[in-house]
């Protein structure tokens, strides 16, 4: 029961924070409640309830509201619940290079690797993390603990506690590699 009460309190606090931020943005733009509500295809009273934290907003409605306020969810959420959300873009990765998309504070490490046909990329995994390999372009052969798997676009290999993997590009390939803490 205590957990349910804590969850309700958390939802109320987040609903209030979302509402405050939406109202701030509306005021920054000099828009009135009825104009934003019309543009977001919600009633004025419902938007008022959202801004006042009286109700929880659904994701589809929230997306319409932030669009009407020329705001993105990424711009809205960094302030919500103490969470940190960042937006960004991925640069072009030169052939044979890897781009690290992660940072030390994350438990999840992400790399984007561009492999020309015939090139290889080794994953040395001393802490025996879980590793996910997902080709975005091309096709690759992955050797992990002696097992060989061929992956094409749309395929994903999820390995657990494999010490070393070798990815060999069978054609010009871009591969997303995600590494996270071992399960269990």
C-alpha atoms as one frame of an Amber mdcrd trajectory, in Angstrom:
protein
   0.000   0.000   0.000   2.845   2.387   0.827   4.299   1.826  -2.651   0.974
   2.724  -4.260   0.859   5.943  -2.260   4.435   6.791  -3.269   3.614   6.102
  -6.933   0.529   8.361  -6.740   2.610  11.118  -5.147   5.263  10.739  -7.836
   2.634  10.934 -10.614   1.110  14.034  -9.009   4.508  15.715  -8.719   5.413
  14.921 -12.331   1.970  16.009 -13.582   2.427  19.290 -11.712   5.934  19.805
 -13.162   4.728  19.069 -16.702   1.836  21.499 -16.278   4.045  24.268 -14.893
   6.507  23.928 -17.777   3.744  23.916 -20.406   2.146  27.017 -18.886   5.542
  28.760 -18.724   6.160  28.049 -22.396   2.668  29.190 -23.396   3.231  32.458
 -21.519   6.708  32.891 -23.072   5.059  32.733 -26.484   2.275  35.126 -25.451
  -0.403  32.591 -26.387  -3.738  32.238 -24.642  -5.022  28.918 -23.341  -7.835
  28.636 -25.912  -5.478  29.147 -28.883  -3.052  26.433 -27.747  -5.936  24.095
 -26.914  -7.444  24.559 -30.381  -4.100  23.974 -32.081  -3.468  20.863 -29.965
  -7.020  19.597 -30.573  -7.952  19.413 -26.875 -10.571  21.283 -24.912  -9.553
  24.466 -23.129 -10.660  22.983 -19.801  -8.546  19.839 -20.375  -5.465  21.938
 -21.188  -6.144  24.024 -18.083  -6.345  20.827 -15.984  -3.031  19.645 -17.476
  -1.309  22.974 -16.807  -2.620  22.946 -13.222  -1.448  19.357 -12.641  -5.018
  18.215 -11.992  -4.764  15.351 -14.482  -2.098  13.233 -16.098  -1.565  13.913
 -19.781  -1.416  11.027 -22.252   1.547  10.845 -24.602  -0.452  11.578 -27.795
  -2.016  14.661 -26.196   1.340  15.786 -24.790   2.913  15.512 -28.246   0.172
  17.679 -29.759   0.551  20.267 -26.992   4.332  20.536 -27.262   3.978  20.866
 -31.045   1.493  23.712 -30.536   3.997  25.356 -28.182   6.907  24.955 -30.615
   8.615  22.814 -28.001  10.037  19.299 -28.133   9.567  16.589 -25.533  13.363
  16.620 -25.139  13.208  20.300 -24.215  10.324  19.642 -21.819  11.611  16.562
 -20.011  15.049  17.599 -18.716  13.262  19.512 -16.002  10.701  16.829 -15.205
  11.310  14.602 -12.184  14.992  15.467 -12.026  15.707  13.401 -15.139  18.226
  14.461 -17.728  17.397  14.128 -21.406  19.717  15.275 -24.180  19.178  15.581
 -27.881  21.851  15.378 -30.534  22.859  14.149 -33.939  25.173  11.421 -35.139
  28.068  12.500 -37.323  29.097  10.579 -40.415  31.518   7.817 -39.419  34.478
   7.384 -41.796  35.094   3.873 -43.126  37.019   1.763 -40.645  36.213   4.034
 -37.702  33.961   3.690 -34.687  32.011   6.496 -33.070  31.318   6.189 -29.340
  27.794   7.447 -28.664  27.973   6.896 -24.938  29.493   8.625 -21.944  30.961
   7.357 -18.643  27.820   8.039 -16.577  25.728   5.582 -18.600  25.593   1.904
 -17.798  25.039   1.353 -21.506  27.910   1.847 -23.947  26.986   2.417 -27.579
  29.249   2.467 -30.642  28.476   3.050 -34.294  31.045   1.256 -36.448  31.538
   1.690 -40.202  33.213  -1.363 -41.731  34.173  -1.593 -45.405  33.694  -5.031
 -46.983  36.330  -7.433 -45.647  37.183  -5.327 -42.573  36.844  -6.630 -39.020
  36.061  -5.087 -35.653  36.922  -6.832 -32.392  34.977  -6.504 -29.184  37.175
  -7.369 -26.235  34.835  -7.800 -23.330  36.844  -8.375 -20.128  34.020  -7.507
 -17.703  31.820  -9.945 -19.642  29.051  -7.468 -20.290  25.993  -8.238 -22.364
  26.572  -7.170 -25.970  24.027  -6.444 -28.687  25.177  -6.271 -32.340  22.755
  -4.776 -34.880  23.676  -4.013 -38.529  22.106  -0.781 -39.795  23.533  -1.301
 -43.310  25.126  -4.287 -45.028  25.685  -7.737 -43.625  28.272  -9.098 -41.214
  29.530 -12.344 -39.740  30.012 -12.406 -35.969  32.164 -14.990 -34.226  31.440
 -15.211 -30.500  32.855 -17.994 -28.311  33.478 -20.131 -31.397  29.914 -19.787
 -32.685  29.451 -18.009 -36.023  26.328 -16.009 -36.848  25.509 -14.078 -40.026
  23.529 -10.868 -39.511  21.777  -8.729 -42.100  19.884  -5.456 -41.717  17.023
  -6.076 -39.304  18.842  -8.878 -37.437  20.191  -8.487 -33.911  22.601 -10.678
 -31.977  22.308 -10.499 -28.203  25.123 -12.259 -26.346  25.641 -12.681 -22.639
  29.019 -13.015 -20.942  31.034 -13.599 -24.117  34.665 -12.570 -23.627  35.575
 -11.725 -27.237  33.642 -11.210 -30.444  34.866 -10.511 -33.955  32.604  -8.774
 -36.454  33.595  -9.278 -40.101  31.904  -7.149 -42.772  30.668  -9.202 -45.724
  29.725  -5.965 -47.494  30.128  -2.253 -46.698  28.398  -2.146 -43.307  27.400
   0.148 -40.465  26.905  -1.684 -37.191  25.419  -0.498 -33.907  27.018  -2.150
 -30.868  25.445  -1.747 -27.432  27.161  -3.010 -24.283  25.536  -3.131 -20.901
  26.046  -4.631 -17.472  25.753  -8.371 -17.270  22.367  -9.701 -16.286  21.923
 -11.554 -13.057
